[in-house]
């Protein structure tokens, strides 16, 4: 589907397409399938979606398109990206449609996300600005510390306590050898080291939410001591 969208946007062999590195590996492969070159841009630290300023820095005379990804149910800043694309004569494509935020399941997930945000300690909970759209298809927190080993140790400890959690993006695409990129994207790299996806769905019970909070908060103090 991604190659069809890119072709419809006018992307041809030899073109460059700006894509997010964080969570953008599959998209980058789709760009390569067309004979085009993925150019990786950094993300916004709060939304995990493309940072318009980073996109602007990635532009060249060969840039044919920018592809935005709505990650974890959070809408990318399409207004800023589209304005940037219009200014430079570059197509802006949405990789997948944004999940509906007014659906009942999304409303419930937002309510549960608010419960977690108000109670979690020792991890950095996502903050959604007033008016921003977020369907919380994944509930992604940051584990502060000294890098990936701290996050992974925290994950193992949570799983030992019965909390099924995972790493949403293990390696940013620009660090994968298959793409041969030479750029450094510090926000994407740090997010890959720190992010952890906690279990959350419309079917999550209050007991399960309480257990997530209890397990995270019980480990948070130890983690802060280790990071200090």
HELIX and SHEET records of a PDB file:
HELIX    1   1 UNK A    2  UNK A    8  1                                   7    
HELIX    2   2 UNK A   25  UNK A   33  1                                   9    
HELIX    3   3 UNK A   52  UNK A   58  1                                   7    
HELIX    4   4 UNK A   71  UNK A   73  5                                   3    
HELIX    5   5 UNK A   78  UNK A   88  1                                  11    
HELIX    6   6 UNK A  104  UNK A  119  1                                  16    
HELIX    7   7 UNK A  148  UNK A  160  1                                  13    
HELIX    8   8 UNK A  173  UNK A  175  5                                   3    
HELIX    9   9 UNK A  177  UNK A  179  5                                   3    
HELIX   10  10 UNK A  186  UNK A  194  1                                   9    
HELIX   11  11 UNK A  206  UNK A  227  1                                  22    
SHEET    1   A 4 UNK A  37  UNK A  41  0                                        
SHEET    2   A 4 UNK A  16  UNK A  20  1                                        
SHEET    3   A 4 UNK A  63  UNK A  68  1                                        
SHEET    4   A 4 UNK A  91  UNK A  94  1                                        
SHEET    1   B 2 UNK A 139  UNK A 142  0                                        
SHEET    2   B 2 UNK A 195  UNK A 198 -1                                        
END                                                                             
